[in-house]
């Protein structure tokens, strides 16, 4: 189903870890459970299927990070992780 290690979508918790926006999947899960992450304006669970074009908003304390999903990749090197999203203002 996946070609060249790219799937059309991926679980949110896994995507957050792969993109290095959140270091560990367990922390990504906790953030989702606490309602700190939205996709396209809606609060989403860790099982949400992320796809290219999604607008994610991560809230950590006072800091809000908004990103647009550019790619969904199973295997990502540290150098390529930042290429999975574009930071929005």
ChimeraX commands (.cxc) that place a marker at each C-alpha (Angstrom):
marker #1 position 0.00,0.00,0.00 radius 0.5
marker #1 position 2.78,2.43,0.81 radius 0.5
marker #1 position 5.22,3.40,-1.88 radius 0.5
marker #1 position 8.76,4.59,-1.13 radius 0.5
marker #1 position 8.01,4.53,2.60 radius 0.5
marker #1 position 5.26,7.13,2.21 radius 0.5
marker #1 position 1.76,6.43,3.40 radius 0.5
marker #1 position -1.14,8.73,2.57 radius 0.5
marker #1 position -1.79,9.16,6.31 radius 0.5
marker #1 position -0.37,8.29,9.70 radius 0.5
marker #1 position -1.52,8.35,13.32 radius 0.5
marker #1 position -1.05,11.78,14.85 radius 0.5
marker #1 position 1.07,10.57,17.77 radius 0.5
marker #1 position 3.45,8.78,15.42 radius 0.5
marker #1 position 3.63,11.73,13.01 radius 0.5
marker #1 position 4.48,14.12,15.86 radius 0.5
marker #1 position 7.31,11.84,16.92 radius 0.5
marker #1 position 8.59,11.27,13.37 radius 0.5
marker #1 position 8.54,15.01,12.67 radius 0.5
marker #1 position 10.44,15.60,15.95 radius 0.5
marker #1 position 7.85,18.19,17.03 radius 0.5
marker #1 position 7.41,15.99,20.10 radius 0.5
marker #1 position 10.31,13.80,21.17 radius 0.5
marker #1 position 8.43,10.72,22.37 radius 0.5
marker #1 position 5.20,9.07,21.29 radius 0.5
marker #1 position 4.01,8.73,24.89 radius 0.5
marker #1 position 4.30,12.50,25.32 radius 0.5
marker #1 position 2.46,13.03,22.03 radius 0.5
marker #1 position -0.31,10.76,23.34 radius 0.5
marker #1 position -0.56,12.71,26.60 radius 0.5
marker #1 position -0.71,16.02,24.72 radius 0.5
marker #1 position -3.54,14.68,22.55 radius 0.5
marker #1 position -5.43,13.32,25.57 radius 0.5
marker #1 position -5.11,16.70,27.29 radius 0.5
marker #1 position -6.66,18.45,24.26 radius 0.5
marker #1 position -3.48,20.40,23.48 radius 0.5
marker #1 position -3.42,19.51,19.79 radius 0.5
marker #1 position -5.85,20.53,17.09 radius 0.5
marker #1 position -6.04,19.57,13.43 radius 0.5
marker #1 position -7.81,21.97,11.09 radius 0.5
marker #1 position -9.36,23.76,14.06 radius 0.5
marker #1 position -10.69,20.67,15.88 radius 0.5
marker #1 position -9.24,19.02,18.99 radius 0.5
marker #1 position -8.07,15.57,17.92 radius 0.5
marker #1 position -7.06,12.28,19.53 radius 0.5
marker #1 position -3.73,10.50,19.07 radius 0.5
marker #1 position -5.43,8.15,16.60 radius 0.5
marker #1 position -6.29,11.04,14.22 radius 0.5
marker #1 position -4.99,10.28,10.73 radius 0.5
marker #1 position -2.64,13.06,9.65 radius 0.5
marker #1 position -2.38,13.79,5.93 radius 0.5
marker #1 position -0.56,16.34,3.79 radius 0.5
marker #1 position -2.20,19.74,3.97 radius 0.5
marker #1 position -3.48,19.39,7.54 radius 0.5
marker #1 position -3.00,22.43,9.76 radius 0.5
marker #1 position -1.92,21.39,13.24 radius 0.5
marker #1 position -1.76,23.55,16.32 radius 0.5
marker #1 position 0.24,22.41,19.36 radius 0.5
marker #1 position -0.16,24.21,22.67 radius 0.5
marker #1 position 2.57,23.86,25.29 radius 0.5
marker #1 position 1.99,26.21,28.20 radius 0.5
marker #1 position 2.02,29.73,26.74 radius 0.5
marker #1 position 3.63,28.62,23.48 radius 0.5
marker #1 position 1.50,27.77,20.47 radius 0.5
marker #1 position 3.12,26.16,17.45 radius 0.5
marker #1 position 1.21,26.11,14.17 radius 0.5
marker #1 position 2.40,23.87,11.37 radius 0.5
marker #1 position 1.19,22.74,7.98 radius 0.5
marker #1 position 1.80,19.07,7.24 radius 0.5
marker #1 position 3.88,18.73,4.06 radius 0.5
marker #1 position 4.53,15.01,4.12 radius 0.5
marker #1 position 3.75,11.82,5.98 radius 0.5
marker #1 position 6.71,9.46,6.15 radius 0.5
marker #1 position 7.24,6.23,8.04 radius 0.5
marker #1 position 11.01,6.48,8.14 radius 0.5
marker #1 position 12.60,9.89,8.60 radius 0.5
marker #1 position 16.17,10.85,9.38 radius 0.5
marker #1 position 16.76,13.62,11.88 radius 0.5
marker #1 position 17.95,15.96,9.11 radius 0.5
marker #1 position 14.75,15.41,7.10 radius 0.5
marker #1 position 12.26,15.63,9.96 radius 0.5
marker #1 position 11.81,19.41,9.68 radius 0.5
marker #1 position 10.87,18.93,6.01 radius 0.5
marker #1 position 7.70,17.11,7.07 radius 0.5
marker #1 position 6.06,20.40,8.03 radius 0.5
marker #1 position 6.14,24.13,7.46 radius 0.5
marker #1 position 5.87,26.43,10.46 radius 0.5
marker #1 position 3.01,28.91,10.12 radius 0.5
marker #1 position 2.73,32.33,11.75 radius 0.5
marker link #1:1,2 radius 0.2
marker link #1:2,3 radius 0.2
marker link #1:3,4 radius 0.2
marker link #1:4,5 radius 0.2
marker link #1:5,6 radius 0.2
marker link #1:6,7 radius 0.2
marker link #1:7,8 radius 0.2
marker link #1:8,9 radius 0.2
marker link #1:9,10 radius 0.2
marker link #1:10,11 radius 0.2
marker link #1:11,12 radius 0.2
marker link #1:12,13 radius 0.2
marker link #1:13,14 radius 0.2
marker link #1:14,15 radius 0.2
marker link #1:15,16 radius 0.2
marker link #1:16,17 radius 0.2
marker link #1:17,18 radius 0.2
marker link #1:18,19 radius 0.2
marker link #1:19,20 radius 0.2
marker link #1:20,21 radius 0.2
marker link #1:21,22 radius 0.2
marker link #1:22,23 radius 0.2
marker link #1:23,24 radius 0.2
marker link #1:24,25 radius 0.2
marker link #1:25,26 radius 0.2
marker link #1:26,27 radius 0.2
marker link #1:27,28 radius 0.2
marker link #1:28,29 radius 0.2
marker link #1:29,30 radius 0.2
marker link #1:30,31 radius 0.2
marker link #1:31,32 radius 0.2
marker link #1:32,33 radius 0.2
marker link #1:33,34 radius 0.2
marker link #1:34,35 radius 0.2
marker link #1:35,36 radius 0.2
marker link #1:36,37 radius 0.2
marker link #1:37,38 radius 0.2
marker link #1:38,39 radius 0.2
marker link #1:39,40 radius 0.2
marker link #1:40,41 radius 0.2
marker link #1:41,42 radius 0.2
marker link #1:42,43 radius 0.2
marker link #1:43,44 radius 0.2
marker link #1:44,45 radius 0.2
marker link #1:45,46 radius 0.2
marker link #1:46,47 radius 0.2
marker link #1:47,48 radius 0.2
marker link #1:48,49 radius 0.2
marker link #1:49,50 radius 0.2
marker link #1:50,51 radius 0.2
marker link #1:51,52 radius 0.2
marker link #1:52,53 radius 0.2
marker link #1:53,54 radius 0.2
marker link #1:54,55 radius 0.2
marker link #1:55,56 radius 0.2
marker link #1:56,57 radius 0.2
marker link #1:57,58 radius 0.2
marker link #1:58,59 radius 0.2
marker link #1:59,60 radius 0.2
marker link #1:60,61 radius 0.2
marker link #1:61,62 radius 0.2
marker link #1:62,63 radius 0.2
marker link #1:63,64 radius 0.2
marker link #1:64,65 radius 0.2
marker link #1:65,66 radius 0.2
marker link #1:66,67 radius 0.2
marker link #1:67,68 radius 0.2
marker link #1:68,69 radius 0.2
marker link #1:69,70 radius 0.2
marker link #1:70,71 radius 0.2
marker link #1:71,72 radius 0.2
marker link #1:72,73 radius 0.2
marker link #1:73,74 radius 0.2
marker link #1:74,75 radius 0.2
marker link #1:75,76 radius 0.2
marker link #1:76,77 radius 0.2
marker link #1:77,78 radius 0.2
marker link #1:78,79 radius 0.2
marker link #1:79,80 radius 0.2
marker link #1:80,81 radius 0.2
marker link #1:81,82 radius 0.2
marker link #1:82,83 radius 0.2
marker link #1:83,84 radius 0.2
marker link #1:84,85 radius 0.2
marker link #1:85,86 radius 0.2
marker link #1:86,87 radius 0.2
marker link #1:87,88 radius 0.2
marker link #1:88,89 radius 0.2
view
